[in-house]
Amino acid sequence: MNPQWLNWMIQSPLTVDVLVKITGFLALVWVAHFVLRRRNPRWRVLLWRGAAVGLILIPILAAALPGWKVAVAPTQTTSTVHLLPENNLSEVLPLERQPADTGPTAYPEAEKAMPVAPAAAARRCSFSFLAWAKGHAVWLGVGVWIVIASLLVVRFCIGWRRIKRMVKSTLSAPSSEEQRILRTFG
């Protein structure tokens, strides 16, 4: 049996699949960016150019390439439990000495023995946040992704505004300096 998160990833629509892949890809690019922090800045520029190409290719390849068919062997989840007759507890033999089949007095087999809950506990209504979160994992994940993406967009806009303000407040170089630079490099 596959874990619940793996079943969710297998059955997810293409848009959610692409968003998860892009998010993971960007996380790896950011880690590589911080690893290259003390190196030549050209490596980071090359990294982000490659990331831009990768971001364009991820949705195209996700739609164009066929899905992988992976055969997974089923795990054995059923176990046999012997239920005891309620009235004849004196007839119970140890498990290894019980006869295989004795007709109508054989012990019934069940997939699982469920404990019987009292009626009062069955009527009591309780809310479990963990159970609710498992049932709404897709929406919670999308919500968290939207919040993080929104924060990054706000951060980008603030940085853009600061750069525009800085460029606006700069002074132009005197013409004599411009002439000297043109003679030197021109």
Residue frames as a rotation matrix with the C-alpha (Angstrom) as fourth column:
MET 1
0.581 0.814 0.000 0.00
0.814 -0.581 0.000 0.00
0.000 0.000 -1.000 0.00
ASN 2
-0.250 -0.667 0.702 1.37
0.633 -0.661 -0.402 3.39
0.732 0.344 0.588 -0.96
PRO 3
-0.658 0.023 -0.753 1.58
0.637 -0.517 -0.572 6.22
-0.402 -0.856 0.325 1.58
GLN 4
0.369 0.922 -0.115 -1.19
0.736 -0.366 -0.569 8.78
-0.567 0.126 -0.814 1.35
TRP 5
0.271 -0.311 -0.911 1.10
-0.316 -0.923 0.221 11.54
-0.909 0.228 -0.348 0.06
LEU 6
-0.808 -0.584 0.084 2.32
-0.142 0.331 0.933 9.28
-0.572 0.742 -0.350 -2.74
ASN 7
-0.321 0.791 0.521 -1.24
0.895 0.433 -0.107 8.42
-0.310 0.432 -0.847 -3.78
TRP 8
0.539 0.514 -0.667 -2.00
0.330 -0.858 -0.394 12.15
-0.775 -0.008 -0.632 -3.80
MET 9
-0.208 -0.703 -0.680 0.98
-0.493 -0.526 0.693 12.85
-0.845 0.479 -0.237 -6.06
ILE 10
-0.849 -0.089 0.520 0.00
0.321 0.696 0.643 10.03
-0.419 0.713 -0.562 -8.44
GLN 11
-0.119 0.932 0.343 -3.57
0.986 0.152 -0.070 11.25
-0.118 0.330 -0.937 -8.76
SER 12
-0.106 0.061 -0.993 -2.85
0.292 -0.952 -0.090 14.99
-0.950 -0.300 0.083 -8.83
PRO 13
0.872 0.416 0.258 -3.86
0.378 -0.238 -0.895 17.06
-0.311 0.878 -0.365 -11.87
LEU 14
0.304 -0.797 0.522 -1.19
0.877 0.020 -0.481 18.35
0.373 0.604 0.704 -14.24
THR 15
0.423 -0.126 0.897 -1.24
-0.069 -0.992 -0.106 21.93
0.903 -0.017 -0.429 -12.91
VAL 16
0.891 -0.100 0.444 -0.59
-0.449 -0.036 0.893 20.84
-0.074 -0.994 -0.077 -9.32
ASP 17
0.708 -0.657 0.258 2.13
0.632 0.753 0.183 18.47
-0.314 0.034 0.949 -10.52
VAL 18
0.254 -0.613 0.749 3.84
0.655 -0.461 -0.599 21.27
0.712 0.642 0.284 -12.47
LEU 19
0.617 0.012 0.787 3.59
-0.406 -0.852 0.331 23.68
0.675 -0.523 -0.521 -9.51
VAL 20
0.919 -0.300 0.254 5.19
-0.096 0.457 0.885 21.12
-0.382 -0.838 0.391 -7.18
LYS 21
0.473 -0.776 0.417 8.01
0.880 0.444 -0.170 20.47
-0.054 0.447 0.893 -9.68
ILE 22
0.306 -0.337 0.890 8.63
0.308 -0.850 -0.427 24.19
0.901 0.405 -0.157 -10.20
THR 23
0.822 0.037 0.569 8.67
-0.483 -0.486 0.729 24.85
0.303 -0.873 -0.381 -6.47
GLY 24
0.803 -0.556 0.213 11.17
0.296 0.683 0.667 22.05
-0.517 -0.473 0.714 -5.87
PHE 25
0.348 -0.672 0.654 13.31
0.882 -0.002 -0.472 23.22
0.318 0.741 0.592 -8.80
LEU 26
0.453 -0.142 0.880 13.38
-0.068 -0.990 -0.125 26.80
0.889 -0.003 -0.458 -7.50
ALA 27
0.941 -0.136 0.310 14.28
-0.308 0.031 0.951 25.58
-0.139 -0.990 -0.012 -4.01
LEU 28
0.564 -0.772 0.292 17.28
0.729 0.632 0.262 23.72
-0.387 0.065 0.920 -5.47
VAL 29
0.266 -0.452 0.852 18.30
0.660 -0.558 -0.503 26.78
0.702 0.696 0.149 -7.50
TRP 30
0.736 0.030 0.677 18.18
-0.370 -0.819 0.439 28.99
0.567 -0.573 -0.592 -4.39
VAL 31
0.861 -0.479 0.172 20.35
0.089 0.475 0.876 26.51
-0.501 -0.738 0.451 -2.49
ALA 32
0.298 -0.769 0.565 22.85
0.954 0.254 -0.156 26.52
-0.024 0.586 0.810 -5.37
HIS 33
0.497 -0.059 0.866 22.69
0.238 -0.950 -0.201 30.34
0.834 0.306 -0.459 -5.42
PHE 34
0.872 -0.148 0.467 23.67
-0.482 -0.431 0.763 30.54
0.089 -0.890 -0.447 -1.76
VAL 35
0.661 -0.699 0.275 26.43
0.520 0.690 0.504 27.96
-0.541 -0.190 0.819 -2.26
LEU 36
0.103 -0.608 0.787 27.87
0.951 -0.172 -0.257 30.13
0.292 0.775 0.560 -5.04
ARG 37
0.910 0.386 -0.150 27.59
0.414 -0.853 0.316 33.30
-0.006 -0.350 -0.937 -2.95
ARG 38
0.538 -0.772 -0.340 31.35
-0.146 -0.482 0.864 33.77
-0.830 -0.415 -0.372 -2.48
ARG 39
-0.130 -0.556 0.821 32.29
0.778 0.456 0.432 32.72
-0.615 0.694 0.373 -6.01
ASN 40
-0.970 -0.237 -0.047 32.41
0.137 -0.703 0.698 34.77
-0.199 0.671 0.714 -9.16
PRO 41
-0.310 0.921 -0.237 29.03
-0.351 -0.343 -0.871 36.47
-0.884 -0.187 0.430 -9.79
ARG 42
-0.402 0.140 -0.905 29.07
-0.911 0.037 0.411 35.18
0.091 0.989 0.113 -13.36
TRP 43
-0.957 0.055 -0.284 28.34
0.064 0.998 -0.023 31.69
0.282 -0.041 -0.959 -12.02
ARG 44
-0.568 0.801 -0.189 25.18
0.307 -0.006 -0.952 32.94
-0.763 -0.599 -0.243 -10.33
VAL 45
-0.180 0.479 -0.859 24.11
-0.783 -0.599 -0.170 34.71
-0.596 0.642 0.482 -13.52
LEU 46
-0.669 -0.130 -0.732 24.68
-0.618 0.644 0.451 31.49
0.413 0.754 -0.511 -15.44
LEU 47
-0.936 0.344 -0.071 22.74
0.318 0.744 -0.587 29.59
-0.149 -0.572 -0.806 -12.78
TRP 48
-0.307 0.878 -0.368 19.72
-0.013 -0.391 -0.920 31.89
-0.952 -0.278 0.131 -13.04
ARG 49
-0.279 0.179 -0.943 19.77
-0.942 -0.239 0.233 31.83
-0.184 0.954 0.236 -16.83
GLY 50
-0.868 -0.064 -0.492 19.72
-0.191 0.958 0.214 28.06
0.457 0.280 -0.844 -16.70
ALA 51
-0.769 0.630 -0.111 16.93
0.350 0.270 -0.897 28.24
-0.535 -0.728 -0.428 -14.14
ALA 52
-0.233 0.695 -0.680 14.88
-0.631 -0.641 -0.438 30.45
-0.740 0.327 0.588 -16.47
VAL 53
-0.463 0.022 -0.886 15.28
-0.797 0.427 0.427 27.90
0.388 0.904 -0.181 -19.26
GLY 54
-0.955 0.081 -0.284 14.37
0.183 0.917 -0.355 25.12
0.232 -0.391 -0.891 -16.82
LEU 55
-0.589 0.780 -0.212 11.25
-0.004 -0.265 -0.964 26.99
-0.808 -0.567 0.160 -15.69
ILE 56
-0.134 0.522 -0.843 10.13
-0.951 -0.307 -0.039 27.23
-0.279 0.796 0.537 -19.30
LEU 57
-0.545 -0.189 -0.817 10.88
-0.598 0.771 0.221 23.56
0.588 0.609 -0.533 -19.99
ILE 58
-0.949 0.149 0.278 9.22
-0.137 0.600 -0.788 22.04
-0.284 -0.786 -0.549 -16.88
PRO 59
-0.062 0.998 0.029 5.58
-0.448 -0.002 -0.894 22.63
-0.892 -0.069 0.447 -17.97
ILE 60
0.204 0.110 -0.973 6.34
-0.977 0.076 -0.197 21.70
0.053 0.991 0.123 -21.57
LEU 61
-0.670 -0.543 -0.505 8.07
-0.519 0.830 -0.205 18.46
0.531 0.125 -0.838 -20.63
ALA 62
-0.798 0.428 0.424 5.43
-0.234 0.427 -0.873 17.58
-0.555 -0.796 -0.240 -18.03
ALA 63
0.234 0.944 -0.234 2.71
-0.612 -0.044 -0.789 17.81
-0.755 0.328 0.568 -20.67
ALA 64
0.296 -0.149 -0.944 4.69
-0.935 0.158 -0.318 16.20
0.196 0.976 -0.092 -23.49
LEU 65
-0.702 -0.665 -0.255 6.39
-0.593 0.744 -0.309 13.25
0.396 -0.066 -0.916 -21.80
PRO 66
0.214 0.798 -0.563 4.37
-0.169 0.598 0.783 10.16
0.962 -0.073 0.263 -20.91
GLY 67
0.485 0.031 0.874 3.92
-0.868 -0.099 0.486 9.19
0.102 -0.995 -0.021 -17.27
TRP 68
-0.626 -0.749 -0.217 6.05
-0.679 0.660 -0.321 6.47
0.384 -0.054 -0.922 -15.76
LYS 69
0.629 0.742 -0.231 4.41
-0.545 0.633 0.550 3.12
0.554 -0.220 0.803 -15.12
VAL 70
-0.548 -0.809 0.212 6.09
-0.694 0.299 -0.655 1.62
0.467 -0.507 -0.725 -12.07
ALA 71
0.318 0.630 -0.709 4.94
-0.059 0.759 0.648 -1.77
0.946 -0.164 0.279 -10.83
VAL 72
-0.430 -0.365 0.826 4.80
-0.828 -0.206 -0.522 -1.92
0.360 -0.908 -0.214 -7.05
ALA 73
-0.597 0.186 -0.780 4.40
0.235 0.971 0.051 -5.22
0.767 -0.153 -0.623 -5.27
PRO 74
0.378 0.794 0.476 1.42
-0.347 -0.355 0.868 -5.18
0.858 -0.494 0.141 -2.91
THR 75
-0.748 -0.565 0.347 2.17
-0.508 0.151 -0.848 -5.42
0.427 -0.811 -0.400 0.77
GLN 76
-0.341 0.627 -0.700 0.35
0.510 0.749 0.422 -7.91
0.789 -0.213 -0.576 2.93
THR 77
-0.693 0.138 0.708 -2.00
-0.492 -0.808 -0.325 -5.92
0.527 -0.573 0.628 5.12
THR 78
0.415 0.910 0.019 -4.57
-0.657 0.285 0.698 -8.51
0.630 -0.302 0.716 6.14
SER 79
-0.814 -0.577 0.067 -4.06
-0.460 0.570 -0.681 -10.62
0.355 -0.585 -0.729 9.20
THR 80
-0.001 0.820 -0.573 -6.28
0.001 0.573 0.820 -13.38
1.000 0.000 -0.002 10.47
VAL 81
-0.724 -0.111 0.681 -7.58
-0.652 -0.213 -0.727 -13.06
0.226 -0.971 0.082 14.00
HIS 82
-0.578 0.535 -0.616 -9.44
0.430 0.841 0.328 -15.88
0.693 -0.075 -0.717 15.73
LEU 83
-0.286 0.590 0.755 -12.56
-0.743 -0.634 0.215 -14.71
0.606 -0.499 0.620 17.50
LEU 84
-0.992 -0.088 -0.089 -13.43
-0.005 0.737 -0.676 -16.56
0.125 -0.670 -0.732 20.65
PRO 85
-0.114 0.987 -0.110 -16.95
0.399 0.147 0.905 -17.76
0.910 0.059 -0.411 21.38
GLU 86
-0.228 0.025 0.973 -18.34
-0.591 -0.798 -0.118 -15.66
0.774 -0.602 0.197 24.19
ASN 87
0.592 0.624 0.510 -19.92
-0.771 0.257 0.582 -18.41
0.232 -0.738 0.634 26.26
ASN 88
0.980 -0.186 -0.076 -17.49
0.195 0.969 0.152 -21.33
0.046 -0.164 0.985 25.94
LEU 89
0.520 -0.838 0.164 -14.18
-0.782 -0.544 -0.302 -19.95
0.343 0.029 -0.939 27.15
SER 90
0.297 -0.410 0.863 -13.32
-0.612 0.612 0.501 -23.27
-0.733 -0.676 -0.069 28.79
GLU 91
0.772 0.067 0.632 -13.09
0.337 0.800 -0.497 -24.97
-0.539 0.596 0.595 25.38
VAL 92
0.858 -0.467 -0.214 -10.30
-0.489 -0.614 -0.620 -22.70
0.158 0.637 -0.755 24.12
LEU 93
0.703 -0.706 0.090 -7.07
0.667 0.698 0.261 -24.51
-0.247 -0.124 0.961 23.34
PRO 94
-0.003 -0.764 -0.646 -3.70
0.000 -0.646 0.764 -22.82
-1.000 0.002 0.002 22.82
LEU 95
0.452 0.268 -0.851 -3.34
-0.720 -0.454 -0.525 -21.54
-0.527 0.850 -0.012 19.26
GLU 96
-0.442 -0.690 -0.573 -0.80
-0.894 0.391 0.218 -24.14
0.074 0.609 -0.790 18.11
ARG 97
-0.947 0.078 0.312 -2.97
-0.010 0.963 -0.270 -27.04
-0.321 -0.259 -0.911 19.37
GLN 98
-0.085 0.975 -0.204 -6.27
-0.545 -0.216 -0.810 -25.92
-0.834 0.042 0.549 17.85
PRO 99
-0.176 0.086 0.981 -7.69
0.620 0.783 0.042 -28.24
-0.765 0.615 -0.191 15.21
ALA 100
-0.960 -0.271 0.062 -7.75
0.205 -0.538 0.817 -26.91
-0.189 0.798 0.573 11.64
ASP 101
-0.521 0.852 -0.061 -11.51
-0.711 -0.393 0.582 -27.38
0.472 0.346 0.811 11.12
THR 102
-0.977 0.199 0.080 -13.90
0.101 0.757 -0.645 -29.02
-0.189 -0.622 -0.760 13.49
GLY 103
-0.428 0.868 0.251 -17.13
0.812 0.248 0.528 -28.20
0.396 0.430 -0.811 11.71
PRO 104
0.405 0.725 0.557 -19.72
0.422 -0.689 0.590 -25.97
0.811 -0.004 -0.584 13.37
THR 105
0.865 -0.077 -0.495 -17.60
0.462 -0.260 0.848 -25.39
-0.194 -0.962 -0.190 16.51
ALA 106
-0.078 -0.940 0.333 -14.63
0.980 -0.133 -0.147 -23.93
0.182 0.315 0.931 14.59
TYR 107
-0.081 -0.030 -0.996 -13.63
0.518 -0.855 -0.016 -20.43
-0.851 -0.518 0.085 15.47
PRO 108
0.816 0.382 0.434 -14.72
0.567 -0.378 -0.732 -17.82
-0.115 0.843 -0.525 12.92
GLU 109
-0.333 -0.943 -0.002 -12.01
0.889 -0.315 0.334 -15.82
-0.315 0.110 0.943 11.20
ALA 110
0.818 0.548 -0.176 -12.13
0.475 -0.815 -0.333 -12.08
-0.326 0.189 -0.926 10.62
GLU 111
0.423 -0.666 0.614 -9.97
0.526 -0.371 -0.765 -9.57
0.738 0.647 0.193 8.79
LYS 112
-0.668 -0.583 0.462 -9.63
-0.053 -0.582 -0.812 -7.35
0.742 -0.567 0.357 11.85
ALA 113
-0.037 0.629 -0.777 -11.06
0.947 0.270 0.174 -7.48
0.319 -0.729 -0.605 15.30
MET 114
-0.329 0.003 0.944 -12.41
0.023 -1.000 0.011 -4.04
0.944 0.026 0.328 16.09
PRO 115
-0.898 0.050 -0.438 -12.81
0.441 0.086 -0.894 -3.10
-0.008 -0.995 -0.099 19.74
VAL 116
0.022 0.985 0.169 -16.37
0.821 -0.115 0.559 -2.36
0.570 0.127 -0.812 20.68
ALA 117
-0.869 -0.291 0.401 -16.81
0.084 -0.884 -0.459 1.25
0.488 -0.365 0.793 21.71
PRO 118
-0.577 0.702 -0.418 -19.35
0.636 0.065 -0.769 2.19
-0.513 -0.710 -0.484 24.33
ALA 119
0.138 0.756 0.640 -22.47
0.973 -0.223 0.054 3.88
0.184 0.616 -0.766 23.04
ALA 120
0.781 0.142 -0.608 -21.67
0.371 -0.888 0.270 7.12
-0.502 -0.437 -0.747 24.88
ALA 121
-0.198 -0.933 -0.301 -18.25
0.078 -0.321 0.944 7.37
-0.977 0.163 0.136 23.23
ALA 122
-0.546 0.049 0.836 -19.76
0.813 0.273 0.515 6.69
-0.203 0.961 -0.189 19.81
ARG 123
0.496 0.833 0.245 -22.24
0.861 -0.508 -0.019 9.55
0.108 0.220 -0.969 20.21
ARG 124
0.423 -0.378 -0.823 -19.66
0.335 -0.779 0.530 12.07
-0.842 -0.500 -0.203 21.38
CYS 125
0.834 -0.123 0.538 -18.65
0.494 -0.268 -0.827 14.44
0.246 0.956 -0.162 18.58
SER 126
0.403 -0.769 -0.496 -15.06
0.281 -0.412 0.867 15.59
-0.871 -0.489 0.050 18.52
PHE 127
0.981 -0.153 -0.118 -12.97
-0.175 -0.442 -0.880 17.60
0.083 0.884 -0.460 16.08
SER 128
0.403 -0.903 0.151 -9.49
0.538 0.367 0.759 16.46
-0.741 -0.225 0.633 15.18
PHE 129
0.573 -0.245 -0.782 -7.38
-0.543 -0.828 -0.139 19.06
-0.614 0.504 -0.608 13.42
LEU 130
-0.522 -0.843 0.128 -4.95
-0.490 0.420 0.764 16.40
-0.698 0.336 -0.632 12.20
ALA 131
-0.352 0.482 0.802 -7.75
0.642 0.748 -0.168 14.42
-0.681 0.456 -0.573 10.54
TRP 132
0.727 0.625 -0.285 -9.13
0.263 -0.636 -0.725 17.59
-0.635 0.452 -0.627 9.00
ALA 133
0.222 -0.737 -0.639 -5.68
-0.711 -0.570 0.411 18.58
-0.667 0.363 -0.651 7.70
LYS 134
-0.684 -0.443 0.579 -5.19
0.003 0.792 0.610 15.14
-0.729 0.419 -0.541 6.12
GLY 135
0.067 0.819 0.570 -8.53
0.785 0.309 -0.537 15.49
-0.616 0.483 -0.622 4.35
HIS 136
0.954 0.290 -0.073 -7.68
0.207 -0.816 -0.540 18.97
-0.216 0.500 -0.838 3.07
ALA 137
0.182 -0.982 -0.054 -3.96
0.483 0.041 0.875 18.49
-0.857 -0.185 0.481 2.38
VAL 138
-0.158 -0.225 0.961 -4.22
0.984 -0.120 0.133 19.59
0.085 0.967 0.240 -1.24
TRP 139
0.625 0.485 0.611 -5.89
0.465 -0.861 0.207 22.88
0.626 0.155 -0.764 -0.39
LEU 140
0.871 -0.385 -0.305 -3.54
0.149 -0.385 0.911 23.52
-0.468 -0.839 -0.277 2.52
GLY 141
-0.044 -0.941 0.335 -0.52
0.744 0.193 0.639 22.92
-0.666 0.277 0.692 0.28
VAL 142
-0.038 0.110 0.993 -1.86
0.885 -0.458 0.084 25.21
0.464 0.882 -0.080 -2.44
GLY 143
0.895 0.427 0.129 -2.67
0.305 -0.796 0.522 27.86
0.326 -0.428 -0.843 0.16
VAL 144
0.562 -0.772 -0.296 0.82
0.302 -0.142 0.943 27.74
-0.770 -0.620 0.153 1.66
TRP 145
-0.257 -0.653 0.712 2.33
0.921 0.058 0.385 27.91
-0.293 0.755 0.586 -1.83
ILE 146
0.332 0.461 0.823 0.18
0.702 -0.703 0.110 30.96
0.629 0.541 -0.558 -2.70
VAL 147
0.975 0.007 -0.224 1.16
0.175 -0.649 0.740 32.73
-0.140 -0.761 -0.634 0.53
ILE 148
0.175 -0.983 -0.046 4.88
0.476 0.044 0.879 32.13
-0.862 -0.176 0.475 -0.05
ALA 149
-0.263 -0.235 0.936 4.62
0.962 -0.134 0.237 33.16
0.070 0.963 0.261 -3.72
SER 150
0.685 0.577 0.446 2.73
0.528 -0.814 0.242 36.33
0.502 0.070 -0.862 -2.72
LEU 151
0.797 -0.459 -0.394 5.40
0.183 -0.438 0.880 37.22
-0.576 -0.773 -0.265 -0.16
LEU 152
-0.199 -0.910 0.363 8.10
0.714 0.119 0.690 36.78
-0.672 0.397 0.626 -2.81
VAL 153
0.029 0.287 0.957 6.17
0.890 -0.443 0.106 39.00
0.454 0.849 -0.269 -5.25
VAL 154
0.951 0.308 -0.013 5.79
0.272 -0.817 0.509 41.70
0.146 -0.488 -0.861 -2.57
ARG 155
0.416 -0.879 -0.234 9.51
0.334 -0.092 0.938 41.45
-0.846 -0.469 0.255 -1.80
PHE 156
-0.293 -0.489 0.821 10.31
0.935 0.030 0.352 41.79
-0.197 0.872 0.449 -5.50
CYS 157
0.439 0.553 0.708 8.07
0.688 -0.714 0.131 44.87
0.578 0.429 -0.694 -5.83
ILE 158
0.932 -0.153 -0.329 9.67
0.167 -0.624 0.763 46.53
-0.323 -0.766 -0.556 -2.80
GLY 159
0.013 -0.995 0.102 13.16
0.538 0.093 0.838 45.90
-0.843 0.044 0.536 -4.21
TRP 160
-0.150 0.013 0.989 12.11
0.972 -0.183 0.150 47.21
0.183 0.983 0.015 -7.62
ARG 161
0.811 0.522 0.262 10.74
0.449 -0.844 0.293 50.37
0.374 -0.120 -0.920 -6.02
ARG 162
0.675 -0.629 -0.384 13.93
0.197 -0.348 0.916 50.92
-0.711 -0.695 -0.111 -4.03
ILE 163
-0.277 -0.802 0.529 16.06
0.783 0.131 0.608 50.54
-0.557 0.583 0.591 -7.18
LYS 164
0.165 0.406 0.899 13.87
0.858 -0.509 0.072 52.99
0.487 0.759 -0.432 -9.11
ARG 165
0.974 0.197 -0.113 14.11
0.226 -0.798 0.559 55.51
0.020 -0.570 -0.821 -6.27
MET 166
0.317 -0.936 -0.156 17.90
0.364 -0.032 0.931 55.06
-0.876 -0.352 0.331 -6.12
VAL 167
-0.322 -0.414 0.851 18.27
0.937 -0.008 0.351 55.56
-0.138 0.910 0.390 -9.88
LYS 168
0.516 0.627 0.583 16.01
0.691 -0.707 0.150 58.62
0.507 0.326 -0.798 -9.76
SER 169
0.973 -0.100 -0.206 18.06
0.080 -0.694 0.716 60.25
-0.215 -0.713 -0.667 -7.00
THR 170
0.177 -0.968 0.175 21.46
0.840 0.242 0.485 59.77
-0.512 0.061 0.857 -8.67
LEU 171
0.530 -0.135 -0.837 23.38
-0.293 -0.956 -0.031 62.68
-0.796 0.261 -0.546 -10.06
SER 172
0.941 -0.248 0.228 24.85
0.307 0.347 -0.886 62.63
0.141 0.904 0.403 -13.52
ALA 173
0.191 -0.962 -0.196 28.60
0.856 0.066 0.513 62.77
-0.480 -0.266 0.836 -13.84
PRO 174
0.351 -0.137 -0.926 30.22
-0.218 -0.974 0.061 66.07
-0.911 0.181 -0.371 -14.80
SER 175
0.983 0.098 -0.156 31.02
-0.166 0.108 -0.980 66.44
-0.079 0.989 0.123 -18.48
SER 176
0.205 -0.975 -0.083 34.78
-0.952 -0.179 -0.249 66.55
0.228 0.130 -0.965 -17.80
GLU 177
-0.303 -0.254 0.918 34.58
-0.595 0.803 0.026 63.13
-0.744 -0.539 -0.395 -16.15
GLU 178
0.673 0.610 0.418 32.52
-0.003 0.568 -0.823 61.80
-0.740 0.553 0.384 -19.05
GLN 179
0.786 -0.447 -0.426 35.17
-0.580 -0.295 -0.759 63.05
0.214 0.844 -0.492 -21.47
ARG 180
-0.184 -0.918 0.350 37.98
-0.979 0.205 0.024 61.39
-0.094 -0.338 -0.936 -19.46
ILE 181
-0.052 0.245 0.968 36.13
-0.277 0.928 -0.250 58.05
-0.959 -0.282 0.020 -19.33
LEU 182
0.913 0.407 0.033 35.43
-0.063 0.221 -0.973 58.17
-0.404 0.886 0.227 -23.07
ARG 183
0.469 -0.813 -0.345 39.10
-0.825 -0.265 -0.499 58.85
0.314 0.519 -0.795 -23.81
THR 184
-0.330 -0.636 0.697 40.24
-0.856 0.513 0.063 56.06
-0.398 -0.576 -0.714 -21.51
PHE 185
-0.331 0.291 0.898 37.84
0.030 0.954 -0.298 53.35
-0.943 -0.072 -0.324 -22.67
GLY 186
0.641 0.750 -0.159 36.62
-0.078 -0.143 -0.987 54.70
-0.763 0.645 -0.034 -25.96
